[in-house]
Amino acid sequence: MSEDKRDWRRVFFKIINGSWLTSLLAVVIALLLGAILIAAAKPEVQTAATYLFARPSDFFVAVWNAVSSAYSALFQGAVFNFQTSKTTGEIFAPLLTSIKMSTPLIFAGLGLSIGFRAGLFNIGAQGQIMLGGMVCAYLGFTFQMPYVIHLAVCLLGAFIGGAAWGFIPGVLKAKTGANEVIVTIMLNSVAIYFLGWLLTLDAFQKPGQNNPISPAVAATARFPHFFDTAVDLGFVLALLAAFGVWWLMERSTLGFRIRTVGQNPTAARTAGMNVETSYIWVLVIAGGLAGLAATSQLLSTPDQQLTASVAGTFGFDAITVALLGRSKPLGTVLAGLLFGGLQAGGYLMQARTSTPIDVILVLQSVIVLMIAAPPLIRAIFRLPDPDRRRKKQAKAKLKVSLQEVSA
Amino acid sequence: MSATTLKPVIGEPAVFAPISWKTPIVLGVLGLVSLLGFSLFAAPGAISQVAIATGNDWLGTIRVGFDSRSSIIVLTAAQLLLAGWAWRQTAARRPIRIWLPISFGVCFVGAFLLWSVAGSQQALQFTGLLSGALFLSVPLVFGSLAGCVCEHVGVINVAIEGQLLAGAFLAAVVGAASGNSWLGLLAAPVAGALVGALLALFAVRYWVDHIIVGVVLNVFVTGVTSYLFSTVLSHNRAVFGVVEALPAIPIPLLSQIPVLGPVLFAQNVLVYIMYAAVVVLQIMLYRSKWGLRMRACGEHPKAADTVGIKVNRTRILNTILGGAIAGLGGAYFTVAAGLAFGKEMSAGRGFIALAAMILGGWRPAGAIAAALLFGFADNLQNALGVIGVSIPSQFMLMAPYLVTIFAVAGLVGKVRPPAAEGTAYKG
């Protein structure tokens, strides 16, 4: 093999080994699977399929129409609208909506990622968001305060509310060894009913309302928006939080402790670290960050109120976000943006092509699954295994040494 | 900690492990709740009525009235005695047997029930309460059994929720399309097994973190079933909107047993399959070659491999089996109840089943006890909602979850999962 040919091989392996290619192919597979679902559910495709062998072209045209219209709507709803928009602001409005929708996912995802790195499987973001929302909304609509201070108080309240809900599994794990998976699942349900009960109280219910809805927060507590777009201060705070989490995990003593505990609690204990206190800290910080996710549901626009669905499904979506982001802050931000975009695009897709938004869940889950299993992607696309040469060499070496032993 | 120096005495250890006071403290607190909450607030002279169906047609139901206050006080006194006994046992470093928290729980729930119906014209439908609880716990039992099977072989199954949902979906679709609920019941485990196969593919074959796969599979199944529900099922509502319920089959003689008969033996076939599954699994898991092999794969895969067990094959097959069990439980939501499929109709039961399995200490028998507890609590608020109790309904609904947290923190403590669960075997 000549020298430059080997060089070319190395470049080729670098490309197929790169995680960006894996991610790209994962998205491709997800879109293909989604396309099958979209096409299969279209009545036009189903009719064309009945005479598939008589006129196959009809079938493929119907499939192409169904899939291309759905995906172009998805793209236009998520990134930019090249068909109907006139001004620059209109063209990029979808992108800004995606960014806004990603904000709670980033907050909650960051919290969960800390838990994952400490080896804790915290499913409690849903409840933590609710608690954060309760405290935040109460402070927002009950008290009168000057502009900046009111917002700061509400943010702090959201953090403390979520942190308190995270403290419970933390302290139970530390003091009694209670499994955090069970406790957080249970606390999610407790939070749902607690919120439902609060919304029947006079202190929380909007005056003159029978529905479980709170008043909107005061204007003084609302996020400022950038240039009248959908994007508000919350997103900037989410980015700051991501930086904060990066600093915490990579640069602080506490973060080192958390990572060590996650890798090997026994070793951490032997090294003199307090494993139990680390668990409490992790869940408190995670809860606080999840609590902040509620702020973009309450402090962004004047029509937002505290309702039973304040947490939406952010708490569960955020698990996928944190997993896709490989529990790293930057990854979580990017994954949050992707999911926010899919969500925003999904609404337009549903409105325009009557493709149910549930297909987005399929896309999201397939992307995460595929990214987690690079060998599967390689097998699907018949890409060579980057470790193959090394494995071959190791095998040959083993054979030689075995022969030596027997000789 | 302290600088006490004990002279070593022959026959006794020089250093004692610290005593764990968790159990007596939890029992004491609950006893006080019963004392202060139920005993003192029961109106004097009020009567608590309890109705018991005997299962005999000619006897019908018996209504019994208790004097609320005195009966609650008796039950509370029993609780306090039990708590005191637990205290003594702990102080003397003697183990607390399982009957103690169980009988404590029975007394506590009894006091609570008598208090909640005190002075009400309505009687507490005792038999209905139990049979409803059993029915509600069916998906939880199947789910937690699935969890037991998968975890014993070393695969963490967080996808129980997805398996239940897939089972419910396929059962409803097949049952409605064929017009035969029995075919639907047969289809349910197939769907669950498919989800289990995906779990096995990614977790065992491709070494992806088991929890990641499980969580993502839940999202995947939710997405696919909701999508198909909103499109195919909604467009053909005439076909898929009607699902026939499996008939209840009272077992002759057994269903005539007073109280227990109608509760246990007048259910549909899914419940009977559940009994069989529980017994078979509890025996097979700990008393058979199959169980020994799978537990070896879950505890120490390398050792299992050394004696010639194919670890990854065992893991894959049993994960699929676990998925099938959970899928069968999914049939509960649709064909067993006679309901058409609805979006996300498993409503988090899979996670509760997971909690039940952990609460039961990874053993089928324990998991079933925990699942029945959840089912009972779930049904309790239905039953009490009919009677009309003064506490806000949200707190009633919250109660089972709070009880679980108490139980996990106080009574069970550290339960041990299989040693090698969640790890990939790269042999």
HADDOCK unambig.tbl for C-alpha pairs under 7 A between the chains (distance, minus, plus):
assign (segid A and resid 41 and name CA) (segid B and resid 231 and name CA) 5.94 0.50 0.50
assign (segid A and resid 41 and name CA) (segid B and resid 232 and name CA) 6.09 0.50 0.50
assign (segid A and resid 172 and name CA) (segid B and resid 409 and name CA) 6.35 0.50 0.50
assign (segid A and resid 176 and name CA) (segid B and resid 409 and name CA) 5.64 0.50 0.50
assign (segid A and resid 176 and name CA) (segid B and resid 413 and name CA) 6.05 0.50 0.50
assign (segid A and resid 177 and name CA) (segid B and resid 413 and name CA) 6.10 0.50 0.50
assign (segid A and resid 177 and name CA) (segid B and resid 414 and name CA) 5.55 0.50 0.50
assign (segid A and resid 178 and name CA) (segid B and resid 408 and name CA) 5.55 0.50 0.50
assign (segid A and resid 178 and name CA) (segid B and resid 409 and name CA) 4.91 0.50 0.50
assign (segid A and resid 178 and name CA) (segid B and resid 413 and name CA) 6.14 0.50 0.50
assign (segid A and resid 178 and name CA) (segid B and resid 414 and name CA) 6.64 0.50 0.50
assign (segid A and resid 182 and name CA) (segid B and resid 355 and name CA) 5.10 0.50 0.50
assign (segid A and resid 183 and name CA) (segid B and resid 405 and name CA) 5.74 0.50 0.50
assign (segid A and resid 186 and name CA) (segid B and resid 401 and name CA) 5.05 0.50 0.50
assign (segid A and resid 186 and name CA) (segid B and resid 405 and name CA) 6.95 0.50 0.50
assign (segid A and resid 190 and name CA) (segid B and resid 398 and name CA) 5.24 0.50 0.50
assign (segid A and resid 190 and name CA) (segid B and resid 401 and name CA) 6.54 0.50 0.50
assign (segid A and resid 193 and name CA) (segid B and resid 394 and name CA) 5.06 0.50 0.50
assign (segid A and resid 193 and name CA) (segid B and resid 397 and name CA) 6.95 0.50 0.50
assign (segid A and resid 193 and name CA) (segid B and resid 398 and name CA) 6.23 0.50 0.50
assign (segid A and resid 194 and name CA) (segid B and resid 394 and name CA) 6.74 0.50 0.50
assign (segid A and resid 196 and name CA) (segid B and resid 394 and name CA) 6.87 0.50 0.50
assign (segid A and resid 197 and name CA) (segid B and resid 394 and name CA) 5.89 0.50 0.50
assign (segid A and resid 320 and name CA) (segid B and resid 216 and name CA) 6.76 0.50 0.50
assign (segid A and resid 323 and name CA) (segid B and resid 212 and name CA) 6.84 0.50 0.50
assign (segid A and resid 356 and name CA) (segid B and resid 227 and name CA) 6.11 0.50 0.50
assign (segid A and resid 356 and name CA) (segid B and resid 230 and name CA) 6.52 0.50 0.50
assign (segid A and resid 358 and name CA) (segid B and resid 223 and name CA) 5.04 0.50 0.50
assign (segid A and resid 358 and name CA) (segid B and resid 226 and name CA) 6.04 0.50 0.50
assign (segid A and resid 358 and name CA) (segid B and resid 227 and name CA) 5.13 0.50 0.50
assign (segid A and resid 359 and name CA) (segid B and resid 223 and name CA) 5.87 0.50 0.50
assign (segid A and resid 359 and name CA) (segid B and resid 224 and name CA) 6.89 0.50 0.50
assign (segid A and resid 359 and name CA) (segid B and resid 227 and name CA) 5.91 0.50 0.50
assign (segid A and resid 361 and name CA) (segid B and resid 219 and name CA) 6.19 0.50 0.50
assign (segid A and resid 361 and name CA) (segid B and resid 220 and name CA) 6.28 0.50 0.50
assign (segid A and resid 361 and name CA) (segid B and resid 223 and name CA) 4.77 0.50 0.50
assign (segid A and resid 362 and name CA) (segid B and resid 220 and name CA) 5.04 0.50 0.50
assign (segid A and resid 362 and name CA) (segid B and resid 223 and name CA) 5.04 0.50 0.50
assign (segid A and resid 362 and name CA) (segid B and resid 224 and name CA) 6.26 0.50 0.50
assign (segid A and resid 365 and name CA) (segid B and resid 216 and name CA) 5.28 0.50 0.50
assign (segid A and resid 365 and name CA) (segid B and resid 217 and name CA) 6.96 0.50 0.50
assign (segid A and resid 365 and name CA) (segid B and resid 219 and name CA) 6.05 0.50 0.50
assign (segid A and resid 365 and name CA) (segid B and resid 220 and name CA) 5.33 0.50 0.50
assign (segid A and resid 369 and name CA) (segid B and resid 213 and name CA) 6.67 0.50 0.50
assign (segid A and resid 369 and name CA) (segid B and resid 216 and name CA) 6.87 0.50 0.50
assign (segid A and resid 372 and name CA) (segid B and resid 208 and name CA) 6.02 0.50 0.50
assign (segid A and resid 373 and name CA) (segid B and resid 206 and name CA) 5.96 0.50 0.50
assign (segid A and resid 373 and name CA) (segid B and resid 208 and name CA) 6.23 0.50 0.50
assign (segid A and resid 375 and name CA) (segid B and resid 206 and name CA) 6.87 0.50 0.50
